[in-house]
Amino acid sequence: MNNIRNFCIIAHIDHGKSTLADRLLEITGTVEKRKMKEQYLDQMELERERGITIKMAPVRMVYKPAEILNSKPEILNKSEIQNPKSLGFSVLNLEFANSEYILNLIDTPGHPDFGYEVSRALEAVEGAILLVDGTQGIQAQTLSNFYAAKKSGLKIIGAVNKVDLNIPDIEASVREVAQLLETSPDNIHRISGKTGYGVEELLKSVIQLVPPPKIIDENSPINRALIFDSFYDDHKGIVAVIRLFNGTVKNFNEVRLLAVNEKIKIKEVGFFVPQMKKVDEISDGEIGYIVTGLKDPHKIKIGDTVISQKSIRQPADKIQKLENYALPGYREPKPVVFVSFYPDDPDKHEELKRSLDRLKLNDASFVFEPDFSEVLGRGFKGGFLGKLHFEIISQRLEKEFGVKTITSFPSVAYKIKTKHLLKTFHGISKPDEEGFVTILNPKDLPDDYEEILEPMIKIEIICPNKLLGHVLGLKELFRWEDINTHMLADKIIVETIMPLAELISDFDDRLKSVSRGFASFSYESAGYKKNDLIRMDILVAGELVPGLSRILPKEGIEYEARKITKLLKETLPRQQFSQAIQAKAFGRIIARETIPALRKDVTGYLYGGDRTRKMKLWKKQKKGKKKLLSMAKVRISAEDFKKLLSK
Ligand code: GTP
């Protein structure tokens, strides 16, 4: 165990985690150079397409300094040879050079919507590289990830990246990181994930500074592992990603999944190299996978403990109650954005359910439950950690599972007080102790209610001092309250309270554009607040489109109504008949646009006065139109929703 190091790379989005991971894979010879491709660990098609990490990716690397030194003497850092003590130890240190280290790295996503992935990775490791882009310095997710890693008790090593770009004031970023880590700037690594500069030294620091895995209880009669991720493999079925905290797990072991109370016989154990590689056993302190043989995806719970008896000869009375061996696990993620999905074709309901089940296996933060719409039939209401999370899930549904869906407007959860009973798919909604009912889909908001509360967030924006004026310019547009500012080195932090609904409009894009990409933000929930809100419905060709209903502030609703009808006119496809788009609130139409028809003149080839033949054709056309109308269920892609939500 002394030669095992488990660590992850944490950073703000795009600061270079996956590129640094590439270099580590190369240095350790885990991936052959000819097979190397950029951001190797981002293996999901969507990750490569969008250039972002969505899933955490574990990889086991074996690092033999001596072997590498013999094959590549040029990587020896000259100053270190002359001054072996410069890093506290040196490649000339024979004990180090001749050792073999097992390095379990977990690459994590940077975007806040995938923060649950990061928090789970943090519980499976003992150390973290906090990576900061030298051109940008500390950003919001640098801070939130740093605090999370600190809370988990990890050893944190600071590194400033992209030094190959000849950044004029790289030392300013170094000072910022040093201040955050409360250490000297000399302890901050200056690296380039792109060229590999400084990466070997960083790896050595990981070995030197990150402690080997902790042994929870050496004499425990029980083997224990934490499930921190899972996925569905086409050949192997349901796979659980685990970190061993006690003992070993082997092929064909009988183990118990504690929380779901299920006994399974392990079909295979292995490591990620980064592909799955079968081995005989995974032992204490290591990270790997088990093929569970389970058929039902609901039997896998992220944060569950896998346990088995170390020896069958162990007297039963020596083993305490099994629940006592449960590892702390994880808090349940809290969805904040809700969207309903309905299959494009009602016959595909089962297929949609199966696909959502598999997605859930691979994304523990995604939750869903049955939903029903009179127009669209049976569907599912999904809960997401943010707007990007929703976009990614809906694109994965289409790309990975080939399932087309009709979705409702992304909404937040409102609380209302009403005298009427609210009917939902599950029956009647019961009010909470204070008499409030939660509404996840705007279509469910009744016309009259006594009070409505909306969810608020506390948002923290970090930006260079000189951009403060531009950032504060957003306060009217996004309904900010209680604005506070304070300094952090050369940057300023703006704290404010705003409705969560504003965040899921185009807040991120606006902030990016006013700050030219130099500001970033993180947020946490800040309870509920009473506001003056109302439901706005959209009717297309006279029909209510349930998915397009929204809950909006009464003030300025006419403007919003005109904007949305106009945008819908540009977004929706033309039909063979003209379609009116109307926005309705306060019981009346408050805005209207018309999509002109793609009219085909069906009587064009008839000349003369045979009125009856013309009538017959018109009637036929009218029938066709009616059929089309029923098919005109408005299908709006996640990207178009983004456009519709923009301010
Ligand atoms: P997310 O996982 O989406 O948060 O991104 P990431 O932190 O994994 O960043 P990624 O490795 O994808 O790098 C982001 C961009 O920065 C890419 O275009 C990289 O090519 C570039 N990049 C990363 N490291 C370096 C570096 O050392 N120098 C230079 N010049 N560019 C770099």
Boltz pocket constraint, residues with backbone or C-beta under 6 A from the ligand:
constraints:
  - pocket:
      binder: B
      contacts: [[A, 11], [A, 12], [A, 13], [A, 14], [A, 15], [A, 16], [A, 17], [A, 18], [A, 19], [A, 20], [A, 39], [A, 51], [A, 52], [A, 53], [A, 54], [A, 108], [A, 109], [A, 110], [A, 111], [A, 161], [A, 162], [A, 163], [A, 164], [A, 165], [A, 191], [A, 192], [A, 193], [A, 194], [A, 195]]
      max_distance: 6.0
